């Protein structure tokens, strides 16, 4: 078992197994995201998209099968009717356009973790949420540790060539630094809670491995510095500052591990990215930790902002950014907020932010007054940190657009909604009517998953058929958005 000890209430033991299994099972997405290109059966960008749809269906099914709904609607947050309303709207039009398929997937991606997370949170047993969050934390550490082997291998390949830049070899297994940096943004803050696990009396045997973990996470920061992954670094630092200001000394139960790991990363960067190449290379090309310039983002942001005010405040519609930008533009504007403002409108974006903020407010404020010894606190802080860093990173990157990042972040969002919902005071009244509504909403969402699969498959097949022509005739590089050929939105290739 991952947790033992007298501090947890006795009902924990009757339910721990399924919450641990749920967390460990969903945590496999971390390994799949990091190593999909190294697996015997290549999954690829599009394959991960299909797996992410499966994860959505799994979450919706789990929320129903677990049947953990023994609460009253009286004090629950009024978000449960949103899935029903969204389903009615989406079914109102036949799902024949790729834009509507994309919209349906976007809705499902956010609703599914919210439903499952709220189920877990409103059970009002912290031990269950601890078990789920701790399983995710363990899986994140396992994933990060295993990936260090590829970091060492990449460095050895670089040294063997005695030339070139480290970015030609790291991060290994990713065709673009952005995809790996998205995973780093999700996993590093979450994995910091492993220190709390190690320092607990019940798991004190892990303490001797802490120096090794400093090296492991130091290697990740070394790659972040060496590859110039500015978005992930800035997002983690900014979210660190926010949480330190909000929770002060309580935050350093988790945050101190990040600080020491970051210092270790700076040291390893100096040794393996600067000193060693300087000793063995004839011409040294030092990778600077922070690159200058906007990497073409300013132009993309201009396109998105112009579209957002074109049909203010409703936007130009799903996938409208691709349809209304030049062919040489990327598939997304590298900003989650500007993309949604352009396609769904500023009104929708503000409603989304306001709704999520209102739902999360209590969960962010109440921990300021709890003792650090509260077993749920470090795990909640780690999950909040991961999600906050992702939302900050989303301002300058496609962390909520990339299929690999969406898959890795999905179980973390489930844990986030679970922790947020746990701070609502709900009764233990078995409300049969509300139970039926909740099951119906899950059923409607599962039905929507099935509805979008055929048009999604047709879209994928058409995109693949058009991909060769796009590369050879138009001579444009692939620009991932929904599929790897992210600029294909037509029903049939020309």
N, C-alpha and C positions, 0 to 999 in steps of 0.2 A: 504494500500500500504506500501511496505517496505521502499520506498524512496519518500520524498516530499521535496519541497524547490525550491527557485528561482535560485539556482546555476546550475541546469541542464537545457539544451536546450529544447525548446518546442517540437521538434519531439519525445522526450522521452515519452511523455504521449500517443502518438498514438501507441506505440509498447511495452510499459512496460508490459502489461498483459501476453503476450505469452512468454517473456523472464523470467519473474518471475515464471510462471507456469512450464516452462522447467527446471529452476534451482531447484524449490521445488520438482518437480517430480523425477529428477535424484538424488536429495539429499536424497530421501527415501532409497537409497541404503545404506546410513550410518546406519540407524536404522535396516535395514534388516541384515547387516553384524554383528551388535552388538548383536541382539536379536534373531537370526535365531533359535538357540537351545532352546529358551524359548517360541517360538510361538506354538499355538495349533497344527498346522500342521508342523511337523518337516521337515525342509528343508534339513539340512545336507550339508556336503562338496560337494557331487556330485550334489545336487540340486542347490546349489549356482553357480556351473559351468554352468548349463543350463541357469540360470537367467543371468549370465554374457554374455552368447551368445545372449540372448534376448536384453540385454543392447546395445551390438554392433549393432544389427539390428535396434534398436530404434534410435541410434545416426545417422546411415547412412540414415534411413528414414527421420529423422528430418532435416538433412542437405539438403535433396531434397525438402521436403514439405515447409520449411520456404522460400526457393527460394530467399535467400538474396545474390544475386550475381551481384549487379550493379557496377562492377568495371572493369578496364582494365587489361589485362594480362601484360602490359608493365612493370610495376614496382613490380609485385607480385613475391614472392619467387617461384622458379621453382621446386616445390615439387608435383604439381598436377598430373603430368604424371606418377608418381611412382605407384599409384594404378593400372593404366591400364597395366603397364609393369608387375607388380606383378601378376595380374590376368592372363595374357597370359602365364607366366611361370608356374603358378599353374595348369592351365587348360591343359597344355601341356601333363602332365601325369595324368592318371586317378587316382582319389582319392580312391585307394583301400588299401593303407597301413596306419596304425595308425600314422606312422611318418609324412606322408603328411597331415593327418587331423590335427595333432598337429601344423605343420608348418603353415597351412592355418589359424588356430585359432590365432596363434601368430601374423601373419601379420595383420589379421583383428583387433586384440585388439589394435594395435598401429595406424593403418590407420584410423579407425573409429573416435576416438576422435580428430585426426589431421584434418580430413575433416570437422567435425562439428565445431571444434574450429576455424579453418581458415575461415569458413563461417561467424561466429560471429565476428571475428576480422576484417576481410576485409570489413565489412559493414561500418567500420570507424565511428561508433557512440559509443563513450565511455559509454554513458548512458546505452546502451543495455548490454554491458559487465559488467558494474557495477551492473546492475539489476540481471544478471545471477550469478555473483560471490557473491553478497550479499545474494541471496537466498541460495546458498550453505553454506555460513558462518552461516546463521541462522539455517539451518538444522543440521550443525555440532554441534552447541551449544546445540540445542534441544537434539540431540542424546547423547552427552557427559553428559548432565544434567540428562537425564533419567537413564543412566547407573549407576549413583552414588547410586541409590536405591539398585542395586545389590551389589555394593561395601559394603554398610552398612550391607546388609543382610549377605554377606559372612563373615564379621567381627563378627557379632553376632553368626553365626554358629560356628565359631572358638572359641570364648569366651565360648560358651555353652559346648564345648567339654573339655575345660580346659587342652588341650594338643595338641601336633602336631605343624605343621608349618603353617604359613599363606598361603603358596603356595598350601596347600591342599584345600583351599577354595577360593582363589583369583588367577587370575581373574575368576569370576563366569560366567559360561555358555560357557567356552572354554575348550576343552580337552587338549589344549597345549598353553602355554604362548605366543609362537611365533605368533599365529594367532591374539591374542588381541594386542600384541605390534606392529604388522603391522598397525592395525587400529589407534593406538595411534600416530604413526609416521605420518600418513596421516592427522588426524583430529585436533590434538592439535595446530600445527602452523596455520592451516586455521582458526580455531575458535578464534584465538587471535585477528582477525580483528573485533570481536564483540565490542571491546573497542572503536574503531573508530566510529562504529555505535552509541554506547551509548553516546559518547561525542559530537556528532554532535548536533547542535541546534535543528534540526528537530526531533530528537529522544532523547531529553534530559531526558525524563521520565525514560529511562533505567538506568540512572546513579545510582539510589539508589540500583540497583541490582548488581552492580559491586562487592561489598564485598561478596555477596553470590556466585558469579561466581569464585572469588578467592578460596573459599572453595571447589567448585565443581572441578575445575582444580587441586587444591591441592590434592584432593582425587585421581585423576588419577596419579599424580606424586608419591603419596604415594604408589600406587600399582606398578608403574614402579620400585620404589626403593625396595619395599618389595619383589617383585617377581624376582628381578635380571634381568630385561629386559635390558641388556646392550646395545644391538644393537640400540634400539629406543632412549635411553638416549644419547648415543654417537652421533647418527645421528642428533638429535635435537640440541645438544650443538655445534657440528661441523658446522652445517648449520647456527646456530645463529652467530657464530664467522665470517663466510664467509660474511653473509649479513651485519653484523655490520661494517666489514672492507670496504665493497663495498659502502654502502649507509650512513654510519656514523650516524649522529644524526637523519637523516630521518627515519632510520629503527626503532628507538625506539618508533615511533608512534604505532607500532604493537608489537615490542619486549619487551617493558616494562611490558606488561601484562604477558608475559611468565616468565619473571624474578621473578615477585612477586608471581606468581602461583607456580613456582619451589620452592621458599623459603617457601611458605605455605605448599607444599608437604613435604619438609624436616621436618617442624615442626610437621605435622600430623603423619609422619612416626615415629618420636621420641615418640609421645604420644600413638598412637594406635597400633603400631607394636612392640615397645620396653617397654614403661613404664607400660601400662595397663596389658599386659601379665605377666610382672615381678611381678605385684601386685597380680594377681589372679591365675597364673599357679604355679604348684609345680616344674616342670622342664621346664625352659624357653629355647626355640630354636629360637634364634634371626636370622631373615633373613637378610643377609648382602646385602647392596645396589648393590655392584658389585662383581659378582662371579669371581673366578680365573679359569684359564684353558680355553681351546678352545672348549669344549663340542664335541670332535670328529671331528671338522671341518677340522683340518689340514690334516687328512687322506683323507677326501672327496676332499679337494682342490688339494691334490697330484694326486688323480685319474683324476680329471678334467684337470689339467694342462698337465699331461702325454698324455691324449687324444687330447688336443689342438695342441700338437706338433707332434702327430702321423701322421696326414694328413695335416700338415701345408701348406698353411694358410686357407684351406677350411673346416676343421673339419670333424667329422665322421658321420654327418647327424643327423636329428631330432630324439630325443629320444635315440641317440647313447650312451649317458652316462649310461642309465639303462642297455642297452644291453651289455656294455663292462666293467661293474664293478661287484664285487662280490655280491652275493645275500644278504649279511648282510649289504650292504651299503644302505644309504637312497635314496629316489627317486630323489633327486637333491643335488648338492654339496654345498648348502647353500651359493651360490654366483652367482648372476645374470650374472656377467661378465665372470667368468670362465665357467659357463654352456654354454653361447652362444659361447665362444671361442672354447669349446670342440665340440659342436654340429654343429655350423654354421661357425666356423673358425674365426681366428683373423682378417682376412680381412673384413668380414661382420661386426664384432663388431666395428672395427675402422671406417668403413663407417657409421654405425649407429650413433656412438658418434659424428663423425665429422659433419654429416648432421644435427643432432639435435642441436649441438652447433652452427653451422653456421646460422641455422634458428633462434635460440634464441639470438644470440649475440646482435642484435640491441635492442631487448626488455629488455636485462639485462643492457645495457649501457645507454640508453636514460633516464631512471628514475633518474639517478644520477644528472641530471640537471633540474629536475622539482621541483616545489614548493610542500611542504608537503600538502598544502591545496588542491592540485589536487585530486579530488574525486576518481579517478581510482587508485591512487598510493597505498594506504593502502591495497586494495583488491588484486592488482597485487603482492605486496610484500608477502602477506599471502599465495597466491597461489604458488608463486615461492619458498617460504620457505618450503611449504608442499612437493612440487615435488623434491626440492634439498635434503631434509631430506630423502625422499624415495630412491633416487638414491644412497645416501651415505649408508643407511641401506641395500640396495640391495647387497652391497659388501660382507656382512656377513650373509645374510638371503635370504629367498625366497619370498620377498615382491612382486615381479613381477611374481611369480609362483603360490602362494596360490590363490585359487578361491575366498575366502572371501576378501582378500586384493585387488585382481584385481577389484572386484566389487566396493569396497569402493573408490578405487583410480580412477576409470574410469571417473566420472564427474569432478574430480579435474584436470585430464589431459585435458579434454575438455576446462575448464576454462584457463588452462595454455597456450594451443595453441591459444586460443582466444586473450589473452593478448599479446602474442608474435607477432601474426599476425597484431594486431592493430597498431604496430609501423612501419609497411611498408606503404609507400606513394603510394596509388593507386588512379586511376582516377575514375570518376563517369560515364565512358562510358559504355553503354550497349552493350557488345560484345556478339552477338548471337552465334558466333562460339565457343567462350570459354565457354559460358553457356551450350551449348550442350555437350562439352567435360566434363565439370564438372558433369552434370547430368548423363552422360554415365559412368563416373568413379564410382559414387555412385551406379548406377544400377548394374555395374559389381560386386562391393563388396557385394551388397545385394544378387545377384545371387550366389556368392560364399558361403554366409551364408547358403543358401538353399541347396547347393551342399554338404556341409560337414555334414549336420544334419543326414542323413541316416547312413553313415559309423561311425559317432560319436556315434549314438545310439547303433549300433551293437557292437562297441568297449565297451561301457558302460555295455551292457548286458553280454558280455563275461567276463568282469572284475568282475562283481558281482558274476557270476557263479564260477569263479576261486578263489574268495576271501576266502571262507570257507576252501578249500583245502590248500591254502597258509598259513592260520593260523594254521590249525590242523595238516597237514602233515609236512610242512616245519618249523612250529612253529616259524614264524617270525612275528614281529609286522607290522602293516600297515604303509606304508611310502608314504604319499601324494605327488603327483606330478601333473598330470593332473586330475586323479581321486583319491579318497581316497586310493584305492589299486593301488598306484602309480608305482609299479614295474611290473605291467602287461602290456605288449606291444604286445603279440602274437595275431594273428587273432582269434585263437580258443584255448580254454584251453585244456591242456593235459588230 
